């Protein structure tokens, strides 16, 4: 991954920016990142209060070695967005989650705003990452393959099924079987492809029923098999299952090491055989990804 997309975030936990109790509780979770929310989780009448609380929280936690701190601001086409940014950059957030984008131009616009605000606050240029929620408007679905080059700050792409359903006038985004209906499955697939095309992290959306741990586990595992490398949580109780789903199991790690070692022992050969299976360059690439992820999350 390029630019700001250095470490994959397995779990990103939403925390309402105006809840002191939940802000304190978030630090105790094992989420790789917290998303301090100034948008949907905060009533408009409390947004001003939430901004101050979020800035204080960011400043109180300058060491982000174990857990990154992101902020979801309001959409760029609202007056609240600039007020959010003008306030929270003073706390040096690790990244900005940008909702309801229409396309990469919104990422570029946000990046320019951060350029100026980082100078104002004496921060290192480019240190604040960006991740758009890239499927929340009808226009956005047609732009998912266009994020490459939009900003060196781009960490990843994530998606959402709730706002786009409302925008399309849908009464539900899942079929009676529990599977996403066609347009939302398409959004998920295009978000994954768009992130990989831009060489940034694909992050899966929320599992809305925090009491349904089996449903969460199954969806997280399926998303990882498809290529996603992280998922957003809405409750601390979801974090462990997400971390487990997006951390390679011991058997997968052992197999990946065998693949890498086999290719290393046969330099210049495009295919190798292990246990009757013929493996080529895509298998080697995937094995290296697994081992890189294990190294990054500190599990071996």
Secondary structure, DSSP 8 states (H G I E B T S, - for coil): --TT--S--SEEEEEETT-HHHHHHHHHS--SEEEEESSTTS-GGGHHHHHHHHHHHHHH----SS-EEEEEE--TTSHHHHHHHHHHGGG--SEEEE-S--SHHHHHHHHHHHHHHHHHHT--TT-SEEEEETTSSTGGGGSTT--TTS-TTEEEEE--SHHHHHHHT-S-SB-TTSSB-HHHHHHHHHHHHHHHHTTSEEEE---S-TT-HHHHHHHHHHHHHHT--EEEESSGGGHHHHHHHTS--HHHHHHHHHHHHHHHTTTT-S-EEETTEEE-HHHHHHHHHHHHHHHHHT--
